[in-house]
Amino acid sequence: MAIIPAVTDLTRPYWDGARAGRLVTQRCASCGNSWHPPLPACPHCHGTDIGWQQVSGAGTVYTYTVVRHATHAALADQVPYVIAIVELAEGPRLVAGITGCAPQDVRVGLPVQVCFTAVTPEVTLPYFEPPTPATPATPPTPA
């Protein structure tokens, strides 16, 4: 089970992007800064000429906590789980769950990549996980 966030006019482009498998953040046309979560004005220059940009989804764990006692009944079957602040390669930081590894394997500086989990037809949640190692090339067989 998951806690389903409310989709508002302000956050709709973010949730639409996630549902399509794309991570997007707001970007100010006046000063060029980007951020998350969505805001009605730029937190850097207070400009209102704001757009959305797709980001790579690559980042690193900036800080994290291992949750060992469910903070909500909907999360009881998931403990222990990791909540982290992920610093994206493009700069903004997001709060998200870390999946794809044991909680004890998470560390500050761990490289992660976004992945998405659909929880309702309207809401898809972004999570982050360590990238899977590239499969080594198979050496050619001697003729």
C-alpha positions as CSV (number, residue, x, y, z in Angstrom):
1,M,0.0,0.0,0.0
2,A,1.1,3.6,-0.5
3,I,0.1,7.0,0.6
4,I,-1.4,8.7,-2.4
5,P,-0.4,12.4,-2.9
6,A,-3.0,14.9,-4.0
7,V,-2.6,16.1,-7.5
8,T,-3.2,19.9,-7.8
9,D,-3.0,22.3,-10.8
10,L,0.5,23.3,-9.5
11,T,1.8,19.7,-9.3
12,R,0.0,18.2,-12.2
13,P,2.9,18.5,-14.7
14,Y,5.2,16.7,-12.2
15,W,2.7,13.8,-11.8
16,D,1.9,13.7,-15.5
17,G,5.7,13.3,-16.2
18,A,6.0,10.6,-13.5
19,R,3.1,8.7,-15.0
20,A,4.9,8.8,-18.4
21,G,8.2,7.6,-16.8
22,R,9.8,11.0,-16.9
23,L,11.2,13.0,-14.0
24,V,10.6,16.7,-14.4
25,T,11.4,19.8,-12.2
26,Q,10.5,23.4,-12.5
27,R,12.9,25.9,-14.1
28,C,13.0,29.6,-14.0
29,A,13.3,31.3,-17.3
30,S,14.6,34.5,-15.6
31,C,17.5,33.2,-13.5
32,G,17.9,29.6,-14.9
33,N,17.6,27.9,-11.5
34,S,15.6,24.7,-11.0
35,W,14.0,23.2,-7.9
36,H,11.6,20.7,-6.4
37,P,8.9,20.6,-5.0
38,P,6.8,22.7,-7.4
39,L,6.2,26.3,-6.3
40,P,4.2,29.2,-7.8
41,A,7.3,31.4,-8.0
42,C,11.0,30.9,-8.3
43,P,12.5,30.4,-4.8
44,H,15.8,32.1,-6.0
45,C,14.7,35.3,-7.8
46,H,10.9,35.2,-7.1
47,G,10.2,35.3,-10.9
48,T,7.0,33.8,-12.3
49,D,8.3,32.9,-15.8
50,I,8.4,29.2,-14.8
51,G,8.5,26.2,-17.0
52,W,9.2,22.5,-16.7
53,Q,12.3,20.5,-17.7
54,Q,12.9,16.8,-18.0
55,V,15.9,15.8,-15.9
56,S,18.1,12.7,-16.2
57,G,16.9,11.0,-13.0
58,A,20.5,10.4,-12.0
59,G,21.6,11.5,-8.6
60,T,23.3,10.7,-5.3
61,V,22.0,10.1,-1.8
62,Y,22.6,13.4,0.0
63,T,21.2,12.1,3.3
64,Y,18.9,9.4,4.4
65,T,17.1,7.6,7.3
66,V,16.1,4.0,7.7
67,V,12.5,3.9,9.0
68,R,12.0,0.9,11.3
69,H,8.6,1.9,12.7
70,A,5.9,2.7,10.3
71,T,4.9,6.3,10.4
72,H,1.5,5.5,8.8
73,A,-0.6,2.3,8.7
74,A,-0.3,2.2,4.9
75,L,3.5,1.7,5.2
76,A,3.4,-1.0,7.9
77,D,4.2,-3.8,5.5
78,Q,7.2,-2.0,4.1
79,V,9.4,-1.5,7.2
80,P,12.3,-1.2,7.3
81,Y,12.4,1.2,4.4
82,V,14.7,4.1,3.4
83,I,13.7,7.7,2.9
84,A,16.4,9.9,1.4
85,I,17.1,13.3,0.0
86,V,18.5,12.7,-3.4
87,E,20.6,15.4,-5.1
88,L,19.9,15.2,-8.8
89,A,22.7,15.6,-11.3
90,E,21.0,18.8,-12.4
91,G,21.0,20.2,-8.9
92,P,17.6,20.1,-7.2
93,R,17.1,17.7,-4.3
94,L,14.1,15.5,-3.9
95,V,12.7,13.4,-1.0
96,A,12.1,9.9,-2.1
97,G,12.2,6.3,-1.2
98,I,15.3,4.1,-2.0
99,T,14.6,0.7,-3.4
100,G,16.6,-2.0,-5.1
101,C,19.0,-2.6,-2.3
102,A,19.0,-3.5,1.4
103,P,18.6,-0.6,3.8
104,Q,22.1,-1.3,5.3
105,D,23.6,-0.8,1.8
106,V,22.4,2.8,1.5
107,R,25.1,5.4,2.2
108,V,25.6,9.1,1.7
109,G,27.1,9.5,-1.8
110,L,25.5,6.4,-3.2
111,P,24.8,6.9,-6.9
112,V,21.1,6.3,-7.7
113,Q,18.7,6.4,-10.7
114,V,15.0,7.2,-10.7
115,C,12.5,4.4,-11.2
116,F,8.7,4.6,-11.2
117,T,6.0,2.6,-9.5
118,A,2.3,3.1,-10.6
119,V,0.1,3.1,-7.5
120,T,-3.2,4.2,-9.1
121,P,-4.1,4.9,-12.7
122,E,-3.5,8.6,-12.0
123,V,-0.5,8.6,-9.7
124,T,3.0,7.1,-10.3
125,L,5.6,7.5,-7.6
126,P,9.2,8.1,-8.3
127,Y,11.7,6.1,-6.2
128,F,15.5,5.8,-6.6
129,E,17.7,2.8,-6.7
130,P,21.3,2.0,-7.3
131,P,22.0,1.6,-11.0
132,T,22.4,-2.0,-12.1
133,P,25.9,-2.8,-13.1
134,A,26.5,-3.0,-16.9
135,T,26.5,-6.6,-18.1
136,P,30.1,-7.4,-19.2
137,A,30.5,-8.1,-22.9
138,T,30.8,-11.7,-23.7
139,P,34.2,-12.4,-25.2
140,P,34.1,-13.9,-28.6
141,T,34.5,-17.7,-28.8
142,P,37.6,-18.8,-30.6
143,A,36.9,-20.2,-34.1
